[in-house]
C-alpha cells in the first residue's frame, strides 16, 4: 500500500512541476531520438553535426560546451564522424594541442539534407501548444536555467 505523504502546497506544487518537466523532457527526448535514428546517426553524433552546421568550425572544447547531450566518450564520437567523412580535425598552427573540428563537404550536405526535416519535425511535435505558449514556456525554462 502506497504511503500518502502530505506536503505544504508550495512544496507539492514544486514537486509536481519538477515531475511534469521530467516527463515532458523524457517524451521529447524519445521523439527526437526516434527521428535522429532515421538519419543513421546517434543523438550525440547528430548534436555535433547540428552545432557545426549552425556555427561553423569550432574547437573541440567549444563543441562539448554546446552539446545538450552529455556523452561519456566524445573522442569516440568524433572518430566515428570522421570515419563517415562528416567531419575533419584541423590542428591549430599556433598550438598543436588545439584541435578545430569542421564539417567536410559530406558533412555540410548531411546537415543541409537533414536539418530542415528535423526542424519541421520539432515544430510539428511542439505544435500541441500554441506559439504564445511556446514563447512563455521558453521564457520560463530559460529563467529557471539561469537562476538555479
C-alpha positions, -999 to 999 in steps of 0.1 A, spaced: 0 0 0 13 34 -10 21 59 17 3 92 14 27 120 23 12 154 27 34 184 18 28 221 21 10 234 -10 41 253 -22 63 222 -18 37 200 -36 35 224 -65 73 225 -68 74 186 -68 46 184 -94 64 210 -116 96 190 -114 78 158 -123 60 175 -152 92 189 -166 109 155 -163 81 137 -180 79 162 -209 117 161 -213 117 123 -215 89 122 -240 106 149 -262 139 131 -259 123 98 -271 107 116 -300 139 134 -311 158 101 -307 133 83 -330 138 110 -357 175 112 -354 178 74 -356 163 76 -392 194 97 -402 218 68 -394 235 88 -366 233 86 -329 219 115 -308 254 127 -299 267 125 -335 237 144 -347 242 171 -320 278 176 -332 267 180 -368 240 204 -357 264 225 -337 289 227 -365 262 233 -391 250 263 -373 283 277 -360 310 266 -384 343 252 -373 349 251 -336 374 239 -310 366 206 -295 361 222 -261 335 246 -276 316 217 -291 315 199 -258 302 230 -240 274 235 -265 263 198 -265 230 193 -249 237 156 -249 263 146 -223 281 116 -235 310 97 -219 332 91 -249 332 122 -271 365 113 -287 350 81 -300 320 100 -313 343 124 -332 363 93 -345 331 78 -358 320 110 -375 354 113 -391 352 77 -403 319 86 -420 337 116 -436 313 140 -420 339 160 -400 376 166 -401 401 176 -375 424 206 -381 454 212 -358 460 248 -349 491 263 -363 496 282 -331 490 254 -306 492 218 -317 471 208 -287 442 228 -300 421 210 -325 394 226 -346 365 204 -359 348 214 -391 322 197 -414 335 182 -446 316 186 -478 298 153 -470 290 167 -435 278 200 -450 255 180 -474 243 159 -445 234 190 -425 217 206 -454 197 175 -462 186 167 -427 182 199 -407 151 212 -425 134 179 -419 145 178 -382 133 214 -377 99 206 -393 97 175 -370 104 196 -339 79 223 -350 52 196 -356 60 179 -322 57 212 -303 26 223 -322 4 207 -295 9 240 -277 4 274 -292 31 298 -304 23 320 -274 26 291 -250 59 280 -266 73 316 -261 61 316 -225 75 281 -218 108 291 -234 110 322 -212 102 303 -181 126 274 -188 154 299 -196 146 318 -163 147 285 -144 180 275 -161 196 309 -153 185 310 -116 193 275 -104 
